Amino acid sequence: MIARWRWMLTQLTKKLWLRATLFSLLGVATALISILVKDSIPFSLSARVGADAVDKILSIIASSMLAVTTFSLSTMVTAYGAASTGVTPRATTLVMEDTTTQNALATFIGSFLFSLVGIIALSTGAYGAQGRVLLFAVTILVVILIVYTLLRWIDHLSRLGRVGETIDRVEKATIDAINHRVQWPCLGGRAFPQGWILPHGAQAVASVSTGYVQHIDVNALSETAKAEGMQVFLDVLPGSFVHLGMPLAYLVRLNSVSSEACDALSEKTRAALTIGVRRTFEHDPRFGLSVLSEIASRALSPAVNDPGTAIDVIGRGVRSLTAWGMPEFFDTKHANSCDQVFLHGLNVDDLFDDFFAPIARDGAALIEVDLRFLKALISLAQVNPGLFRAVCARHADVLLRRAESALTMNEEKQQLRALASTLLPISPQLPATVR
């Protein structure tokens, strides 16, 4: 459960322009601070230290950092294109949020501005002999920082935009989102009462925009609901697609509440929901699983024909869903102050459908994918039989029926039936379509 302002701050820190701006301001401030503290440098030190070389060093930094920044930007754009075409466009967001890339570019831009401001200040004589000594020392530190950043950047370039690296990022984002939802099943609110029926007189809060729900500020909703003496029943979750006029929530009056108070709470309810043009990974585990499945489907397309990547993604899906099936590793959290806000929880069937259904459709004709698919289902059924076994059996049945139509060799079909017998009550000798 994260307040809206914290969530927006987190999103802001992932922007490249913010880091570049902060590093640029730091570079300018570093170059100018030597002017302010130059009187604290002993004059005798300026005679012993060869600070005259600072002009040439700053000139080298200014010219080289401009070239390095241009090269890095072109490399970054190429990596974004590779991630979009080689994996999926939905994963490009994670590549763009890479902190190593952002820090490298910000360091190069900040160093360029530092050297540029230093050259300008030197040409005006603002430093003097003492200030040049301090500027020389700071320049040496900047050179060390540049060398360290370049070494990290060169190592990072070997992985940036690669298929495996991008899939790693998607898997991590998915597991993080699942772990967060395991800890906060209802985002800090309470689950809908079993068998809940919409009370008579409940007021619907309609959406005034079209897009995806990216974040819900449950704390803000709870504070408003308590102040107005009402309950809020949210009918959407992060990742839900909403359209103009669609009900987002229902307000239930606990006491006699004026219509003006209901209208005010409706506006505050809309303000607590952030709706954007695309889904995000942070609080939407189903999106991460869908992106993983999309990567596997793209790998299985005739244009790519890379079943090895699909098999790799299936293993990552098992790791991700295992996090959902092992809730005892986490303390389920509920905010006692949000007792008047109710939300739906995630359904395990939806999670499995998001990940396994597209892979079963696109990989049914490949026996190696089918075998790995069934082994993944068997593994998940063993991880948490009570939660996963029924849904694993359903997807195993779907895969077998698809494979019956897609595969041509009876030996391969019997091999699949034999493997699936641990989940389904079937005989490996059945020649007919499995039901």
TIMARZA-77372 format. One record per residue (C-alpha): x, y negated, z; residue in three letters. Coordinates in Angstrom, 2 decimals. Each point is the difference from the previous one (the first is absolute). Layout:
<pts>
+---------+---------+---------+------+
!      xx !      yy !      zz ! resn !
+---------+---------+---------+------+
!       X !       Y !       Z !  ALA !
...
+---------+---------+---------+------+
</pts>
This chain:
<pts>
+---------+---------+---------+------+
!      xx !      yy !      zz ! resn !
+---------+---------+---------+------+
!    0.00 !    0.00 !    0.00 !  MET !
!    1.69 !   -3.18 !   -1.25 !  ILE !
!   -1.39 !   -3.52 !    0.18 !  ALA !
!   -0.49 !   -1.74 !   -3.29 !  ARG !
!    2.68 !   -2.64 !    0.56 !  TRP !
!    2.57 !    2.69 !    0.80 !  ARG !
!   -0.99 !    1.97 !   -3.07 !  TRP !
!    0.25 !   -3.09 !   -2.20 !  MET !
!    3.40 !   -0.82 !    1.51 !  LEU !
!    1.17 !    3.54 !   -0.75 !  THR !
!   -1.16 !   -0.34 !   -3.60 !  GLN !
!    1.79 !   -3.35 !   -0.26 !  LEU !
!    3.31 !    1.40 !    1.19 !  THR !
!   -0.09 !    2.50 !   -2.87 !  LYS !
!    0.09 !   -2.74 !   -2.62 !  LYS !
!    3.26 !   -0.57 !   -1.84 !  LEU !
!   -0.47 !   -3.76 !   -0.18 !  TRP !
!   -0.17 !   -0.29 !    3.80 !  LEU !
!    3.33 !    1.72 !    0.58 !  ARG !
!    1.60 !   -1.96 !   -2.82 !  ALA !
!   -1.31 !   -3.25 !    1.45 !  THR !
!    1.23 !    0.79 !    3.52 !  LEU !
!    3.46 !    1.03 !   -1.21 !  PHE !
!    0.19 !   -3.08 !   -2.21 !  SER !
!   -0.85 !   -2.30 !    2.91 !  LEU !
!    2.55 !    1.82 !    2.13 !  LEU !
!    2.64 !   -0.48 !   -2.68 !  GLY !
!   -0.71 !   -3.72 !   -0.30 !  VAL !
!   -0.05 !   -0.42 !    3.80 !  ALA !
!    3.28 !    1.89 !    0.32 !  THR !
!    1.68 !   -2.27 !   -2.53 !  ALA !
!   -1.25 !   -3.17 !    1.70 !  LEU !
!    0.69 !    1.03 !    3.57 !  ILE !
!    3.72 !   -0.36 !   -0.59 !  SER !
!   -0.56 !   -3.73 !   -0.45 !  ILE !
!   -1.78 !   -0.30 !    3.34 !  LEU !
!    2.57 !    1.88 !    2.09 !  VAL !
!    3.18 !   -1.03 !   -1.79 !  LYS !
!    1.07 !   -2.27 !    2.89 !  ASP !
!    0.32 !    3.04 !    2.28 !  SER !
!    2.83 !    1.39 !   -2.16 !  ILE !
!    3.50 !   -1.08 !    1.14 !  PRO !
!    1.72 !   -2.17 !   -2.59 !  PHE !
!    3.23 !    1.98 !    0.43 !  SER !
!   -1.81 !    3.17 !   -1.14 !  LEU !
!   -0.84 !   -1.59 !   -3.34 !  SER !
!    3.68 !   -0.49 !   -0.65 !  ALA !
!    0.86 !    3.64 !    0.61 !  ARG !
!   -2.91 !    1.65 !   -1.86 !  VAL !
!    0.06 !   -0.19 !   -3.78 !  GLY !
!   -3.59 !   -1.16 !   -0.35 !  ALA !
!    0.65 !   -1.62 !   -3.37 !  ASP !
!   -0.73 !    3.34 !   -1.65 !  ALA !
!   -3.65 !   -0.23 !    1.03 !  VAL !
!   -0.85 !   -1.98 !   -3.16 !  ASP !
!    1.14 !    2.80 !   -2.29 !  LYS !
!   -1.65 !    2.70 !    2.14 !  ILE !
!   -3.34 !   -1.82 !   -0.02 !  LEU !
!    0.23 !   -0.46 !   -3.76 !  SER !
!    0.61 !    3.73 !   -0.49 !  ILE !
!   -2.93 !    0.89 !    2.28 !  ILE !
!   -2.35 !   -2.42 !   -1.77 !  ALA !
!    0.78 !    1.33 !   -3.49 !  SER !
!    0.12 !    3.69 !    0.93 !  SER !
!   -3.12 !    0.02 !    2.20 !  MET !
!   -2.06 !   -1.56 !   -2.75 !  LEU !
!    1.04 !    2.78 !   -2.37 !  ALA !
!   -0.50 !    2.71 !    2.61 !  VAL !
!   -3.46 !   -1.31 !    0.86 !  THR !
!   -1.03 !   -0.01 !   -3.66 !  THR !
!    1.29 !    3.55 !   -0.46 !  PHE !
!   -1.74 !    1.18 !    3.18 !  SER !
!   -3.31 !   -1.49 !   -1.06 !  LEU !
!    0.15 !    1.73 !   -3.37 !  SER !
!    0.90 !    3.28 !    1.70 !  THR !
!   -2.88 !   -0.41 !    2.42 !  MET !
!   -2.48 !   -0.63 !   -2.81 !  VAL !
!    1.30 !    3.08 !   -1.82 !  THR !
!   -0.47 !    2.08 !    3.16 !  ALA !
!   -3.57 !   -1.23 !    0.34 !  TYR !
!   -0.70 !    1.02 !   -3.57 !  GLY !
!    1.59 !    3.41 !    0.55 !  ALA !
!   -2.11 !    0.59 !    3.11 !  ALA !
!   -3.13 !   -1.05 !   -1.86 !  SER !
!    0.54 !    2.19 !   -3.05 !  THR !
!    1.82 !    2.94 !    1.59 !  GLY !
!   -2.06 !    0.38 !    3.17 !  VAL !
!   -3.14 !   -2.14 !    0.20 !  THR !
!   -0.78 !   -3.72 !   -0.03 !  PRO !
!   -1.55 !    0.39 !    3.47 !  ARG !
!    3.46 !    0.76 !    1.43 !  ALA !
!    1.58 !   -3.17 !   -1.39 !  THR !
!   -1.18 !   -1.95 !    3.04 !  THR !
!    2.19 !    2.10 !    2.28 !  LEU !
!    3.02 !   -0.48 !   -2.26 !  VAL !
!   -0.56 !   -3.76 !    0.00 !  MET !
!   -0.09 !    0.01 !    3.81 !  GLU !
!    3.41 !    1.67 !    0.27 !  ASP !
!    1.89 !   -1.90 !    2.68 !  THR !
!    3.48 !    0.87 !   -1.30 !  THR !
!   -0.77 !   -1.53 !   -3.39 !  THR !
!   -1.60 !   -3.07 !    1.53 !  GLN !
!    2.88 !   -0.55 !    2.43 !  ASN !
!    2.57 !    0.34 !   -2.79 !  ALA !
!   -1.73 !   -2.53 !   -2.25 !  LEU !
!   -0.60 !   -2.36 !    2.90 !  ALA !
!    3.68 !    0.23 !    1.02 !  THR !
!    1.17 !   -0.78 !   -3.52 !  PHE !
!   -2.34 !   -2.97 !   -0.36 !  ILE !
!    0.87 !   -1.29 !    3.48 !  GLY !
!    3.74 !    0.30 !   -0.71 !  SER !
!   -0.42 !   -1.85 !   -3.28 !  PHE !
!   -1.79 !   -2.89 !    1.71 !  LEU !
!    2.54 !   -0.01 !    2.84 !  PHE !
!    2.88 !   -0.39 !   -2.44 !  SER !
!   -1.90 !   -2.56 !   -2.09 !  LEU !
!   -0.80 !   -2.22 !    3.01 !  VAL !
!    3.56 !    0.43 !    1.25 !  GLY !
!    1.44 !   -1.17 !   -3.33 !  ILE !
!   -2.29 !   -3.02 !   -0.07 !  ILE !
!    0.87 !   -0.95 !    3.59 !  ALA !
!    3.74 !    0.43 !   -0.69 !  LEU !
!   -0.20 !   -2.26 !   -3.03 !  SER !
!   -1.48 !   -2.76 !    2.17 !  THR !
!    2.71 !    0.35 !    2.65 !  GLY !
!   -2.57 !    0.73 !    2.72 !  ALA !
!    2.06 !    2.78 !    1.61 !  TYR !
!    3.36 !   -1.63 !    0.52 !  GLY !
!    3.07 !    2.02 !    0.94 !  ALA !
!   -1.59 !    1.47 !    3.12 !  GLN !
!   -3.27 !    0.90 !   -1.68 !  GLY !
!    1.85 !    1.77 !   -2.81 !  ARG !
!    1.55 !    2.35 !    2.57 !  VAL !
!   -3.42 !    1.00 !    1.33 !  LEU !
!   -1.39 !    0.31 !   -3.52 !  LEU !
!    2.94 !    2.21 !   -0.90 !  PHE !
!   -0.70 !    2.32 !    2.94 !  ALA !
!   -3.71 !    0.22 !   -0.84 !  VAL !
!    0.84 !    0.67 !   -3.65 !  THR !
!    2.18 !    2.96 !    1.00 !  ILE !
!   -2.94 !    1.42 !    1.97 !  LEU !
!   -2.29 !   -0.52 !   -3.01 !  VAL !
!    2.48 !    1.85 !   -2.23 !  VAL !
!    0.02 !    2.94 !    2.43 !  ILE !
!   -3.81 !    0.02 !   -0.01 !  LEU !
!   -0.07 !   -0.07 !   -3.80 !  ILE !
!    2.43 !    2.93 !   -0.26 !  VAL !
!   -2.01 !    2.05 !    2.50 !  TYR !
!   -3.27 !   -0.78 !   -1.81 !  THR !
!    1.51 !    0.84 !   -3.39 !  LEU !
!    1.21 !    3.40 !    1.24 !  LEU !
!   -3.45 !    0.82 !    1.40 !  ARG !
!   -1.65 !   -1.31 !   -3.16 !  TRP !
!    2.19 !    2.12 !   -2.29 !  ILE !
!   -0.84 !    3.11 !    2.01 !  ASP !
!   -3.69 !   -0.88 !    0.00 !  HIS !
!   -0.09 !   -0.58 !   -3.75 !  LEU !
!    0.69 !    3.69 !   -0.60 !  SER !
!   -3.39 !    0.82 !    1.56 !  ARG !
!   -2.16 !   -3.04 !   -0.69 !  LEU !
!   -2.98 !    0.84 !   -2.18 !  GLY !
!    0.86 !    3.70 !   -0.27 !  ARG !
!   -2.87 !    2.49 !    0.14 !  VAL !
!    1.20 !    1.76 !    3.13 !  GLY !
!    0.71 !   -3.24 !    1.86 !  GLU !
!   -3.42 !   -1.42 !   -0.88 !  THR !
!   -1.77 !    3.19 !    1.07 !  ILE !
!    1.90 !   -0.19 !    3.30 !  ASP !
!   -1.41 !   -3.47 !    0.57 !  ARG !
!   -3.55 !    1.10 !   -0.80 !  VAL !
!    0.28 !    2.99 !    2.33 !  GLU !
!    1.34 !   -2.11 !    2.86 !  LYS !
!   -2.73 !   -2.61 !   -0.46 !  ALA !
!   -2.63 !    2.75 !   -0.02 !  THR !
!    1.30 !    1.70 !    3.14 !  ILE !
!    0.26 !   -3.35 !    1.79 !  ASP !
!   -3.62 !   -0.79 !   -0.88 !  ALA !
!   -1.15 !    3.45 !    1.13 !  ILE !
!    1.89 !   -0.26 !    3.29 !  ASN !
!   -1.54 !   -3.41 !    0.62 !  HIS !
!   -3.50 !    1.36 !   -0.66 !  ARG !
!    0.64 !    3.02 !    2.22 !  VAL !
!    0.89 !   -2.36 !    2.83 !  GLN !
!   -2.91 !   -2.35 !   -0.78 !  TRP !
!   -2.71 !    2.28 !   -1.49 !  PRO !
!   -2.53 !   -2.85 !   -0.13 !  CYS !
!    2.52 !   -2.88 !   -0.24 !  LEU !
!   -0.49 !   -0.79 !    3.67 !  GLY !
!   -3.80 !    0.07 !   -0.04 !  GLY !
!   -2.39 !    2.82 !    0.82 !  ARG !
!   -1.23 !    2.76 !   -2.26 !  ALA !
!   -3.54 !   -0.08 !   -1.31 !  PHE !
!   -2.33 !    1.92 !    2.36 !  PRO !
!   -0.83 !    3.45 !   -1.32 !  GLN !
!   -3.26 !   -0.08 !   -1.92 !  GLY !
!   -0.04 !   -3.80 !    0.02 !  TRP !
!   -2.98 !   -1.53 !   -1.77 !  ILE !
!   -0.17 !   -3.64 !   -1.01 !  LEU !
!   -2.13 !   -1.72 !    2.66 !  PRO !
!   -3.02 !   -1.99 !   -0.98 !  HIS !
!    0.80 !   -3.68 !   -0.18 !  GLY !
!    3.73 !    0.46 !   -0.65 !  ALA !
!    1.43 !   -2.76 !   -2.15 !  GLN !
!    2.17 !    0.95 !   -2.97 !  ALA !
!    3.15 !   -2.00 !   -0.73 !  VAL !
!    0.42 !   -0.13 !   -3.77 !  ALA !
!    3.26 !   -0.50 !   -1.84 !  SER !
!    0.53 !   -3.27 !   -1.82 !  VAL !
!    2.89 !    1.29 !   -2.12 !  SER !
!    1.06 !    3.06 !   -1.97 !  THR !
!    3.16 !    1.98 !    0.72 !  GLY !
!    1.62 !    2.41 !    2.42 !  TYR !
!   -0.07 !   -0.31 !    3.78 !  VAL !
!    3.64 !   -0.38 !    1.03 !  GLN !
!   -0.24 !   -0.75 !    3.71 !  HIS !
!   -2.60 !   -0.16 !    2.77 !  ILE !
!    0.61 !   -2.14 !    3.08 !  ASP !
!   -1.86 !    2.08 !    2.58 !  VAL !
!    1.15 !   -2.22 !    2.87 !  ASN !
!   -1.55 !   -3.10 !   -1.54 !  ALA !
!   -3.23 !    1.86 !   -0.69 !  LEU !
!   -0.16 !    1.26 !    3.58 !  SER !
!    0.53 !   -3.43 !    1.51 !  GLU !
!   -2.72 !   -1.49 !   -2.18 !  THR !
!   -2.43 !    2.87 !    0.68 !  ALA !
!    0.46 !   -0.32 !    3.77 !  LYS !
!   -0.43 !   -3.74 !   -0.09 !  ALA !
!   -3.25 !    0.32 !   -1.96 !  GLU !
!   -1.33 !    3.09 !    1.83 !  GLY !
!   -0.11 !    2.25 !   -3.07 !  MET !
!    1.43 !    3.22 !   -1.39 !  GLN !
!    1.78 !    0.24 !   -3.34 !  VAL !
!   -0.26 !    3.18 !   -2.07 !  PHE !
!    2.53 !   -0.17 !   -2.84 !  LEU !
!   -0.91 !    2.00 !   -3.07 !  ASP !
!    3.38 !   -0.39 !   -1.75 !  VAL !
!    3.61 !    0.90 !    0.69 !  LEU !
!    3.34 !   -1.23 !   -1.40 !  PRO !
!    0.05 !    1.26 !   -3.57 !  GLY !
!   -3.75 !   -0.27 !   -0.55 !  SER !
!   -1.08 !   -1.70 !   -3.21 !  PHE !
!   -2.65 !   -2.63 !    0.61 !  VAL !
!   -1.98 !   -2.11 !   -2.41 !  HIS !
!   -2.03 !   -3.15 !    0.21 !  LEU !
!   -3.06 !    0.57 !    2.19 !  GLY !
!    1.16 !    3.37 !    1.34 !  MET !
!   -0.65 !    0.52 !    3.77 !  PRO !
!    3.27 !   -0.18 !    1.91 !  LEU !
!   -1.40 !    0.40 !    3.51 !  ALA !
!   -3.19 !   -0.02 !    2.00 !  TYR !
!   -0.62 !   -2.22 !    3.04 !  LEU !
!   -2.13 !    1.42 !    2.80 !  VAL !
!   -1.33 !   -2.39 !    2.63 !  ARG !
!    0.43 !    1.08 !    3.62 !  LEU !
!   -1.99 !   -2.89 !    1.37 !  ASN !
!   -2.15 !   -2.74 !   -1.38 !  SER !
!    2.29 !   -1.70 !   -2.51 !  VAL !
!   -0.95 !   -2.88 !   -2.23 !  SER !
!    0.16 !    0.29 !   -3.74 !  SER !
!    2.63 !   -2.77 !    0.00 !  GLU !
!    2.24 !    2.16 !    2.20 !  ALA !
!   -0.47 !    2.94 !   -2.37 !  CYS !
!    0.92 !   -2.16 !   -2.97 !  ASP !
!    3.10 !   -1.26 !    1.81 !  ALA !
!    1.04 !    3.54 !    0.87 !  LEU !
!   -0.56 !    1.05 !   -3.61 !  SER !
!    2.45 !   -2.65 !   -1.16 !  GLU !
!    2.54 !    1.02 !    2.63 !  LYS !
!   -0.40 !    3.64 !   -0.99 !  THR !
!    0.81 !   -0.84 !   -3.61 !  ARG !
!    2.98 !   -2.06 !    1.16 !  ALA !
!    1.34 !    3.00 !    1.97 !  ALA !
!    0.16 !    2.09 !   -3.18 !  LEU !
!    2.80 !   -0.69 !   -2.48 !  THR !
!   -1.11 !    0.88 !   -3.53 !  ILE !
!    2.54 !    0.01 !   -2.82 !  GLY !
!    0.30 !    1.06 !   -3.61 !  VAL !
!    1.94 !    3.20 !    0.72 !  ARG !
!    0.39 !    2.64 !    2.69 !  ARG !
!    2.91 !   -0.05 !    2.43 !  THR !
!    1.87 !    2.81 !    1.73 !  PHE !
!    0.17 !   -1.27 !    3.58 !  GLU !
!   -3.44 !    0.98 !    1.36 !  HIS !
!   -1.26 !    2.16 !   -2.85 !  ASP !
!    1.30 !    3.59 !    0.20 !  PRO !
!   -2.27 !    1.12 !   -2.83 !  ARG !
!    1.71 !   -2.44 !   -2.36 !  PHE !
!    3.41 !    1.46 !    0.74 !  GLY !
!   -1.26 !    3.53 !   -0.63 !  LEU !
!   -1.68 !   -1.14 !   -3.22 !  SER !
!    3.24 !   -1.58 !   -1.23 !  VAL !
!    1.94 !    3.18 !    0.77 !  LEU !
!   -2.59 !    2.00 !   -1.92 !  SER !
!    0.18 !   -2.47 !   -2.87 !  GLU !
!    3.77 !    0.48 !   -0.19 !  ILE !
!   -0.48 !    3.75 !   -0.26 !  ALA !
!   -2.71 !   -0.38 !   -2.66 !  SER !
!    2.24 !   -2.27 !   -2.07 !  ARG !
!    2.83 !    2.54 !    0.27 !  ALA !
!   -2.38 !    2.70 !   -1.25 !  LEU !
!   -1.14 !   -1.99 !   -3.03 !  SER !
!    1.15 !    1.26 !   -3.43 !  PRO !
!    1.95 !   -3.22 !   -0.55 !  ALA !
!    2.16 !    0.57 !    3.09 !  VAL !
!   -0.19 !    3.79 !    0.46 !  ASN !
!    1.84 !    0.07 !    3.33 !  ASP !
!   -1.57 !    2.68 !    2.22 !  PRO !
!    3.00 !   -0.16 !    2.34 !  GLY !
!   -1.02 !   -3.48 !    1.14 !  THR !
!   -3.56 !    1.20 !    0.54 !  ALA !
!    1.26 !    2.87 !    2.15 !  ILE !
!    2.14 !   -2.45 !    1.98 !  ASP !
!   -3.00 !   -2.28 !    0.56 !  VAL !
!   -2.10 !    2.93 !    1.25 !  ILE !
!    2.60 !    0.59 !    2.70 !  GLY !
!   -0.14 !   -3.65 !    0.96 !  ARG !
!   -3.76 !    0.21 !    0.20 !  GLY !
!    0.34 !    2.88 !    2.44 !  VAL !
!    2.27 !   -2.12 !    2.21 !  ARG !
!   -2.41 !   -2.90 !   -0.15 !  SER !
!   -3.09 !    2.05 !    0.84 !  LEU !
!    1.89 !    1.80 !    2.76 !  THR !
!    0.25 !   -3.36 !    1.75 !  ALA !
!   -3.81 !   -0.14 !   -0.08 !  TRP !
!   -0.33 !    3.54 !    1.30 !  GLY !
!    2.34 !   -0.43 !    2.98 !  MET !
!   -1.70 !   -2.75 !    2.06 !  PRO !
!    1.41 !    1.38 !    3.27 !  GLU !
!    3.30 !   -1.65 !   -0.93 !  PHE !
!   -1.64 !   -3.38 !    0.54 !  PHE !
!   -2.11 !   -1.62 !    2.70 !  ASP !
!   -3.34 !   -0.89 !   -1.50 !  THR !
!   -0.60 !   -3.64 !    0.81 !  LYS !
!   -3.21 !   -1.91 !    0.47 !  HIS !
!   -0.26 !   -3.64 !    0.98 !  ALA !
!   -2.37 !   -0.23 !    2.94 !  ASN !
!   -0.73 !   -3.59 !   -0.91 !  SER !
!   -1.47 !    1.06 !   -3.38 !  CYS !
!   -2.88 !    2.12 !    1.28 !  ASP !
!   -2.56 !   -1.96 !   -1.99 !  GLN !
!    1.60 !    0.66 !   -3.39 !  VAL !
!   -0.72 !    3.34 !   -1.71 !  PHE !
!    1.79 !    1.47 !   -3.02 !  LEU !
!    0.05 !    3.23 !   -1.95 !  HIS !
!    2.96 !    2.35 !    0.27 !  GLY !
!    1.80 !    1.65 !   -2.89 !  LEU !
!   -1.30 !    3.31 !   -1.30 !  ASN !
!    2.50 !    2.81 !   -0.52 !  VAL !
!   -1.92 !    1.12 !   -3.11 !  ASP !
!    0.53 !   -3.42 !   -1.56 !  ASP !
!    3.73 !    0.13 !    0.73 !  LEU !
!    0.33 !    3.40 !   -1.67 !  PHE !
!   -2.14 !   -1.07 !   -2.96 !  ASP !
!    2.13 !   -3.09 !   -0.56 !  ASP !
!    3.19 !    2.03 !   -0.17 !  PHE !
!   -0.79 !    3.52 !   -1.24 !  PHE !
!   -2.93 !   -0.46 !   -2.41 !  ALA !
!    1.92 !   -1.85 !   -2.78 !  PRO !
!    2.96 !    2.38 !    0.24 !  ILE !
!   -2.29 !    3.04 !   -0.28 !  ALA !
!   -1.62 !   -1.52 !   -3.08 !  ARG !
!    3.24 !   -0.89 !   -1.81 !  ASP !
!    2.23 !    2.89 !    1.11 !  GLY !
!   -2.33 !    2.98 !   -0.26 !  ALA !
!    1.62 !    1.20 !   -3.22 !  ALA !
!    3.49 !    0.29 !    1.58 !  LEU !
!    0.51 !    3.06 !    2.18 !  ILE !
!    2.95 !   -1.52 !    1.87 !  GLU !
!   -2.11 !   -2.98 !    1.03 !  VAL !
!   -2.94 !    2.24 !    0.93 !  ASP !
!    2.20 !    2.16 !    2.24 !  LEU !
!    1.49 !   -3.00 !    1.78 !  ARG !
!   -3.49 !   -1.47 !    0.33 !  PHE !
!   -1.33 !    3.12 !    1.75 !  LEU !
!    3.07 !    0.27 !    2.21 !  LYS !
!   -0.54 !   -3.59 !    1.08 !  ALA !
!   -3.61 !    0.76 !    0.94 !  LEU !
!    1.06 !    3.11 !    1.91 !  ILE !
!    2.61 !   -2.03 !    1.88 !  SER !
!   -2.51 !   -2.66 !    0.99 !  LEU !
!   -2.51 !    2.63 !    1.09 !  ALA !
!    2.67 !    1.39 !    2.32 !  GLN !
!    0.92 !   -3.45 !    1.34 !  VAL !
!   -3.51 !   -0.64 !    1.33 !  ASN !
!   -2.45 !    2.84 !   -0.72 !  PRO !
!   -2.90 !   -1.64 !    1.76 !  GLY !
!    0.27 !   -3.22 !   -2.01 !  LEU !
!    1.48 !    1.09 !   -3.31 !  PHE !
!   -0.96 !    3.60 !   -0.72 !  ARG !
!   -3.49 !   -0.63 !   -1.39 !  ALA !
!    1.08 !   -2.84 !   -2.27 !  VAL !
!    3.08 !    1.96 !   -1.12 !  CYS !
!   -2.22 !    2.94 !   -0.95 !  ALA !
!   -2.28 !   -2.30 !   -1.99 !  ARG !
!    2.89 !   -1.45 !   -2.00 !  HIS !
!    1.53 !    3.44 !   -0.51 !  ALA !
!   -3.31 !    1.15 !   -1.47 !  ASP !
!   -0.11 !   -3.03 !   -2.30 !  VAL !
!    3.54 !    0.65 !   -1.20 !  LEU !
!   -0.72 !    3.66 !   -0.71 !  LEU !
!   -3.07 !   -0.85 !   -2.05 !  ARG !
!    1.97 !   -2.57 !   -1.98 !  ARG !
!    2.90 !    2.42 !   -0.48 !  ALA !
!   -2.39 !    2.68 !   -1.28 !  GLU !
!   -0.84 !   -2.30 !   -2.89 !  SER !
!    3.46 !   -1.46 !   -0.57 !  ALA !
!    2.34 !    2.99 !    0.36 !  LEU !
!    0.21 !    2.57 !   -2.79 !  THR !
!    1.81 !    2.91 !    1.64 !  MET !
!   -1.89 !    2.35 !    2.33 !  ASN !
!    3.19 !    0.70 !    1.94 !  GLU !
!    0.26 !   -3.66 !    0.99 !  GLU !
!   -3.67 !   -0.09 !    1.01 !  LYS !
!    0.42 !    3.07 !    2.18 !  GLN !
!    3.11 !   -1.51 !    1.56 !  GLN !
!   -2.01 !   -3.06 !    0.98 !  LEU !
!   -2.85 !    2.10 !    1.40 !  ARG !
!    2.42 !    2.03 !    2.07 !  ALA !
!    1.54 !   -3.14 !    1.47 !  LEU !
!   -3.38 !   -1.61 !    0.62 !  ALA !
!   -1.31 !    3.08 !    1.81 !  SER !
!    1.41 !   -1.39 !    3.26 !  THR !
!   -2.51 !   -2.85 !   -0.28 !  LEU !
!   -2.85 !    1.54 !   -2.00 !  LEU !
!   -1.73 !    3.39 !    0.33 !  PRO !
!    0.82 !    1.13 !   -3.53 !  ILE !
!    1.58 !    3.03 !   -1.59 !  SER !
!    3.06 !   -0.43 !   -2.23 !  PRO !
!   -1.45 !    2.57 !   -2.41 !  GLN !
!   -3.11 !   -2.08 !   -0.81 !  LEU !
!    0.04 !   -0.69 !   -3.73 !  PRO !
!   -2.96 !   -2.39 !    0.05 !  ALA !
!    0.03 !   -3.63 !    0.93 !  THR !
!    0.45 !   -0.44 !    3.71 !  VAL !
!   -2.96 !   -1.48 !    1.83 !  ARG !
+---------+---------+---------+------+
</pts>
